[in-house]
Amino acid sequence: MPAPDILFIDDDADIRQVVAQTLSLEDLSVRCFSDGASALAYIDREFAGIVLCDYHMPGLDGLAVLQAVQALDASIPVIILTGQGDISTAVSAMRQGAYDFIEKPFHHDGLIEILKRALEKRQLALENRQLKAQLRTLTRPGPRLLGSSPSMQRVISMLDPLLDTNADILLRGETGSGKDAIARYIHENSNRSEHNFVAINCGAVPESLIESELFGHEAGAFTGAEKRRIGKFEYAHKGTLFLDELESMPLALQVKLLRVLEERKVERLGSNQQIAVDVRIIAATKSDLKAQSDAGEFRADLFYRLNVVQIDIPPLRERKQDVPLLFHHFALIAASRYDRESIPLDASQAAALMQHDWPGNVRELRNLAERYVLMGDSALTAPQSDRPASGSNQQTLAEMLDAYEQSLISSALQACQGSIKEVMMQLGLARKTLYDKMKRHGLDKADFKD
């Protein structure tokens, strides 16, 4: 069920009933509680509503609830109900950060006016927080993650607080879903970006060589080792090491990797000297490592060591509204590489792309965009999918048109290098209309300037 606008806390059942009826008549959703502790369980930083709380209650009183809410998020308005003439209580509540106070018995109109103002303030606070987060993302150097779909926005929101930490991260997603791109995004937007990003595909290196690739070797360590070699861990010192297709790593090597993760020290083959390394690990897999560890095909201790932070990357078929934007992005890159013109898709072409199931995920889409730049419309012959399209992922016409509108505005902003005046002329839109559409699609002209 949707989150309520208002959490109302009062130990008097009759007052709870009266307030609930009053707010319902004003089309305000409310959830009532008899004590503060129960209400606090419903509140976190994403709570979009407000709190209306009686002051005199057993257990947590109104001021205790106020303090607890502020500890979670100080921008959540808390309105205190006080007894008639209890001015000292009201003053204390306001000093401690209460949004307002209401004396009992209260007037209907006054209560509704205060609650609606508090709700507006909360919505503004959440919008400002979101805009600031977008601004931080847009002004960071390096690669960005494209996608306005809810599933992709969840990924971005999970990554943002992790960027400047040293936490190792496990990425899980289908082949072609963008694990490498996300790993590079994490590195380039972290405080390690000035140092090396080192990637190794654990499934592409022969088992006999992968230990040397990771840890390095001394001259003479084995036949053919004519000189010292620095391994990937050492080369990634103070930077990031990306271990792709982790599920392919031999079990014997998993033991050594676990030790390195625990100690942050490596030994080159043929040496007894331990070398300290400051490196962040981003591991990626297309498999269910938990199931593999249960089957004895992957070490459980290594899985749990890496699974502190796991990011599940959605396949493209689950975020089809991002397809037009991604296609235009890849087409622009290809046009620059091959010195060709990138012609925007028309509505029917965009709709056809959004109906495809994309078994090859973002990689398949990128390849199609390159073919389109090189071959034109003939490249857009409906690609055949071995996987039947899922009915639950089919989009409505309105959703497809909305996604296509976003891609057209993005393409225009890119072509005009963020010039609003030129985009207005190209798309035939009034300034206010263009800005409204850009705001709705989360687009910022600054992101398209050279």
C-alpha positions in Angstrom: 0.0 0.0 0.0 1.2 3.6 -0.6 3.0 5.4 2.2 0.6 7.7 4.2 1.0 11.5 4.0 0.7 11.8 7.8 1.7 9.6 10.8 -0.6 10.6 13.7 0.5 9.5 17.2 -1.9 9.8 20.2 -2.6 7.4 23.0 -6.3 8.4 23.0 -8.3 6.2 20.7 -11.2 8.7 20.4 -8.9 11.5 19.2 -7.2 9.1 16.8 -10.6 8.3 15.2 -11.7 12.0 15.0 -8.4 13.1 13.4 -8.4 10.2 11.0 -11.9 11.1 9.8 -11.0 14.8 9.5 -8.0 14.2 7.4 -9.7 11.6 5.2 -12.4 14.2 4.3 -9.5 16.4 3.1 -8.1 13.6 0.9 -5.1 13.3 3.2 -3.9 9.7 3.9 -3.1 9.0 7.5 -1.9 6.1 9.6 -2.6 6.2 13.3 -0.5 4.9 16.2 -1.0 4.7 19.9 2.7 5.1 20.8 5.8 6.7 19.3 7.9 3.5 19.0 5.5 1.9 16.6 5.3 5.0 14.4 9.1 5.4 14.2 9.4 2.0 12.6 7.7 3.5 9.5 10.1 6.4 9.1 13.3 6.6 7.2 15.1 9.2 5.0 12.8 8.4 2.1 9.6 8.9 4.0 7.7 11.6 2.0 5.2 12.5 4.7 5.1 14.3 8.1 4.5 13.5 11.7 1.6 14.8 13.9 2.3 13.8 17.5 0.6 14.3 20.9 3.0 15.6 23.6 1.7 13.8 26.7 2.0 10.0 26.1 3.3 7.0 28.0 6.7 5.7 26.9 8.1 8.1 24.3 6.5 11.6 24.7 6.3 14.1 21.9 9.8 15.6 22.4 11.3 12.1 22.4 9.6 11.3 19.1 10.8 14.7 17.7 14.4 13.9 18.6 14.2 10.4 17.1 12.7 11.7 13.8 15.4 14.4 13.6 18.1 11.8 14.1 16.7 10.0 11.0 16.1 13.1 8.9 15.9 16.6 10.3 13.8 17.8 7.3 10.8 15.7 8.2 8.3 18.1 9.8 7.0 17.2 13.2 3.9 19.0 14.6 3.3 18.7 18.3 -0.2 18.6 19.9 -0.2 20.2 23.3 -2.7 20.8 26.1 -4.5 24.1 26.3 -2.3 26.8 27.8 0.8 24.6 27.9 3.0 27.3 26.5 6.3 26.1 28.1 5.9 22.7 26.3 5.3 24.5 23.0 8.3 26.7 23.4 10.5 23.8 24.2 9.3 21.8 21.2 9.9 24.8 18.8 13.4 25.3 20.2 14.2 21.7 19.6 13.1 21.9 15.9 9.4 21.1 15.8 7.7 22.5 12.7 4.8 23.9 14.6 2.5 23.1 17.6 -1.3 22.9 17.9 -3.3 23.5 21.1 -6.1 21.1 22.0 -9.0 21.5 21.3 -7.9 22.5 17.8 -9.9 24.0 15.0 -10.4 21.9 11.8 -9.3 24.6 9.4 -6.2 25.6 11.3 -5.1 22.0 11.6 -5.5 21.3 7.9 -3.7 24.5 6.9 -0.6 23.6 9.1 -0.5 20.0 7.8 -0.7 21.0 4.2 2.1 23.6 4.6 4.2 21.0 6.3 3.6 18.5 3.5 4.7 21.1 0.9 7.9 21.7 2.9 8.7 18.0 3.0 8.1 17.6 -0.7 10.4 20.6 -1.4 13.1 19.1 0.8 13.0 15.8 -1.0 13.1 17.5 -4.4 16.0 19.7 -3.4 17.9 16.6 -2.1 17.3 14.8 -5.4 18.4 17.9 -7.5 21.6 18.2 -5.4 22.3 14.5 -5.9 21.8 14.9 -9.7 24.0 18.0 -9.7 26.8 16.1 -7.9 26.5 13.4 -10.5 26.4 15.8 -13.5 29.5 17.8 -12.3 31.7 14.7 -11.6 34.4 14.1 -14.2 34.5 10.8 -16.1 31.8 8.4 -17.3 28.2 8.6 -16.3 25.5 6.0 -16.0 22.6 6.7 -18.4 19.1 5.7 -17.6 16.0 7.2 -16.0 14.2 3.9 -15.4 13.3 3.1 -11.8 15.6 0.0 -11.8 18.6 2.0 -13.1 18.0 4.9 -10.7 18.0 2.3 -7.8 21.4 1.1 -8.9 22.7 4.7 -9.1 21.3 5.6 -5.7 23.0 2.5 -4.2 26.3 3.3 -5.8 26.4 7.0 -4.8 27.2 6.6 -1.1 29.8 4.0 -1.8 32.0 5.9 -4.3 34.5 7.4 -1.9 34.6 4.4 0.5 37.1 1.5 0.4 34.3 -1.0 0.4 34.8 -4.0 -2.0 31.7 -4.4 -4.3 30.2 -7.4 -6.0 28.4 -6.7 -9.3 25.9 -9.3 -10.5 24.3 -9.1 -13.9 23.7 -10.9 -17.2 26.3 -10.9 -20.0 26.4 -7.5 -21.7 24.4 -5.7 -19.0 27.1 -3.2 -18.3 29.2 -4.6 -15.4 32.4 -3.2 -16.8 30.9 0.2 -17.4 29.6 0.4 -13.8 33.0 -0.7 -12.4 34.7 2.1 -14.4 32.0 4.5 -13.2 32.7 3.6 -9.6 36.5 4.1 -10.1 36.3 7.3 -12.1 34.0 8.9 -9.6 35.9 7.8 -6.5 38.8 9.3 -4.7 41.0 6.6 -6.4 40.4 8.0 -9.9 43.9 9.5 -10.2 45.3 5.9 -9.9 45.0 2.8 -12.1 41.9 1.0 -13.0 43.0 -2.6 -13.8 40.7 -5.1 -15.3 41.2 -8.9 -15.7 38.7 -11.4 -17.0 39.1 -14.5 -14.8 37.6 -16.7 -17.5 39.9 -15.5 -20.3 43.2 -16.3 -18.7 44.5 -19.9 -18.8 44.5 -21.5 -15.3 48.3 -22.0 -15.5 48.8 -18.2 -15.9 46.2 -16.5 -13.8 48.1 -16.7 -10.5 51.1 -15.0 -12.2 48.7 -12.4 -13.8 47.2 -11.5 -10.4 50.2 -11.7 -8.0 53.2 -11.4 -10.4 56.4 -13.5 -10.3 60.1 -13.3 -9.8 62.6 -14.1 -12.5 63.1 -17.9 -12.6 59.9 -18.7 -10.7 58.9 -21.1 -13.4 59.9 -22.2 -16.8 59.7 -19.2 -19.1 59.8 -16.6 -16.3 62.9 -14.8 -17.5 62.3 -11.5 -15.6 60.3 -10.1 -12.8 56.6 -9.3 -13.5 54.4 -7.0 -11.6 51.0 -8.5 -11.0 47.6 -6.9 -11.4 47.2 -6.3 -7.6 50.5 -4.4 -7.4 49.7 -2.4 -10.6 46.3 -1.4 -9.1 48.0 -0.1 -5.9 45.9 2.9 -4.6 43.5 2.3 -7.5 40.8 -0.3 -8.4 41.1 -3.9 -9.5 38.1 -5.3 -11.5 37.8 -9.1 -11.5 35.3 -10.0 -14.2 33.7 -13.4 -14.5 34.8 -14.2 -11.0 32.8 -17.5 -11.1 35.5 -18.8 -13.5 38.4 -18.5 -11.0 39.9 -21.9 -10.1 39.1 -23.0 -6.5 42.8 -23.3 -5.6 43.3 -19.6 -6.5 40.2 -18.6 -4.6 41.9 -19.5 -1.4 44.8 -17.2 -2.2 42.5 -14.4 -3.3 40.6 -14.6 0.0 43.9 -14.3 2.0 44.8 -11.2 -0.1 41.4 -9.7 0.6 41.8 -10.2 4.3 45.5 -9.1 4.6 45.9 -6.7 1.7 49.3 -8.2 1.0 50.5 -10.2 -2.0 53.5 -12.5 -2.6 54.9 -12.8 -6.1 55.5 -16.3 -7.3 59.0 -17.4 -6.4 59.2 -14.9 -3.5 58.7 -15.1 0.2 58.3 -11.3 0.6 54.9 -9.9 1.3 54.0 -6.6 -0.5 51.3 -4.4 1.0 48.7 -3.2 -1.5 46.0 -0.5 -1.1 43.5 -1.6 -3.7 39.7 -1.6 -4.0 38.2 -4.8 -5.4 35.2 -4.8 -7.7 34.2 -8.3 -8.7 31.6 -9.2 -11.3 29.7 -12.3 -12.0 26.8 -13.5 -14.2 26.2 -16.5 -12.0 24.5 -17.1 -8.6 27.6 -17.4 -6.5 25.5 -18.5 -3.5 24.1 -21.4 -5.4 27.6 -22.3 -6.7 29.0 -22.1 -3.2 26.2 -24.4 -1.9 27.1 -26.8 -4.7 30.8 -26.7 -3.8 31.7 -25.0 -7.0 32.7 -21.7 -5.4 34.3 -21.1 -2.0 31.6 -20.0 0.5 34.1 -18.0 2.6 35.1 -16.0 -0.5 31.5 -15.4 -1.5 30.6 -14.0 1.9 33.7 -11.9 2.0 32.8 -10.3 -1.3 29.1 -10.1 -0.7 29.2 -7.3 1.8 27.9 -5.0 -0.9 26.1 -6.6 -3.9 24.7 -4.6 -6.7 22.3 -6.4 -9.0 22.3 -4.8 -12.5 19.0 -5.0 -14.3 18.9 -6.5 -17.8 17.9 -4.2 -20.6 14.5 -5.9 -21.1 13.6 -4.7 -17.5 14.4 -1.1 -18.3 13.2 -0.6 -21.9 12.4 3.0 -21.4 16.1 3.6 -21.4 16.6 2.1 -24.8 16.1 5.2 -27.0 18.4 7.3 -24.8 21.1 4.6 -24.8 20.7 4.1 -28.5 21.2 7.8 -29.3 24.2 7.9 -26.9 25.9 5.0 -28.6 25.0 6.3 -32.1 26.6 9.7 -31.3 29.8 7.9 -30.2 29.9 5.8 -33.3 29.2 8.8 -35.5 32.2 10.6 -34.0 34.4 7.5 -34.4 33.5 6.8 -38.0 33.0 10.5 -39.1 29.4 9.8 -40.0 26.1 11.6 -39.3 23.8 10.2 -36.6 20.2 10.6 -37.8 17.6 10.4 -35.0 15.2 7.6 -35.0 11.6 8.2 -35.9 8.8 7.2 -33.5 8.1 3.9 -35.2 11.8 2.9 -35.1 12.1 3.8 -31.5 8.9 1.8 -30.6 10.3 -1.2 -32.5 13.5 -1.1 -30.5 11.5 -0.9 -27.2 9.6 -4.0 -28.1 12.7 -6.1 -28.6 13.7 -8.4 -25.7 17.5 -7.6 -26.0 19.0 -11.0 -24.9 22.5 -9.4 -25.5 21.6 -6.5 -23.2 23.4 -3.1 -23.6 26.2 -4.7 -25.6 23.7 -5.8 -28.2 22.1 -2.3 -28.3 25.5 -0.6 -28.7 26.4 -2.9 -31.6 23.1 -2.2 -33.3 23.7 1.6 -32.9 27.1 1.3 -34.6 25.6 -0.7 -37.5 22.9 1.9 -37.8 25.5 4.7 -38.1 27.4 2.7 -40.8 24.5 1.1 -42.7 21.4 3.3 -42.1 17.9 2.1 -41.7 18.7 -1.3 -43.1 20.5 -2.1 -39.8 17.2 -1.8 -37.9 15.6 -4.9 -39.4 13.8 -6.3 -36.3 16.4 -8.3 -34.5 15.3 -11.8 -33.6 15.4 -12.8 -29.9 15.9 -16.4 -28.8 14.1 -15.4 -25.6 10.3 -14.7 -25.9 9.3 -11.3 -24.9 7.8 -11.1 -21.4 4.3 -9.7 -21.4 4.9 -8.1 -17.9 7.6 -5.9 -19.5 5.6 -4.6 -22.4 5.2 -0.9 -22.3 2.2 1.2 -23.0 2.1 3.6 -25.9 2.3 6.5 -23.5 5.5 5.1 -21.9 7.1 4.5 -25.3 6.3 8.0 -26.4 7.6 9.4 -23.2 10.9 7.6 -23.6 11.2 8.6 -27.2 10.6 12.3 -26.3 13.4 12.0 -23.7 15.8 10.6 -26.3 14.9 13.3 -28.9 15.5 16.1 -26.4 18.8 14.5 -25.3 19.9 14.2 -28.9 19.0 17.9 -29.5 20.9 19.0 -26.4 23.9 17.0 -27.5 23.8 18.3 -31.1 23.4 21.9 -29.8 26.0 21.5 -27.0 23.4 22.5 -24.4 22.2 25.7 -26.1 18.6 26.1 -25.0 17.9 28.7 -27.8 19.1 26.3 -30.5 17.2 23.3 -29.1 14.0 25.4 -28.9 14.4 26.2 -32.7 15.3 22.7 -33.6 12.4 21.1 -31.8 9.9 24.0 -32.2 9.3 24.3 -28.5 8.6 27.3 -26.3 11.3 27.9 -23.6 9.0 27.1 -20.7 7.7 23.9 -22.4 11.3 22.8 -23.1 12.4 23.5 -19.5 9.3 21.6 -18.1 10.1 18.6 -20.3 13.8 18.7 -19.4 12.9 18.8 -15.7 10.5 15.8 -16.1 13.1 13.8 -17.9 15.9 14.7 -15.5 18.0 16.5 -18.2 20.4 19.4 -17.5 21.9 21.6 -20.3 25.2 21.7 -18.4 25.6 18.0 -19.0 25.8 18.5 -22.8 28.3 21.4 -22.9 31.8 20.7 -24.1 
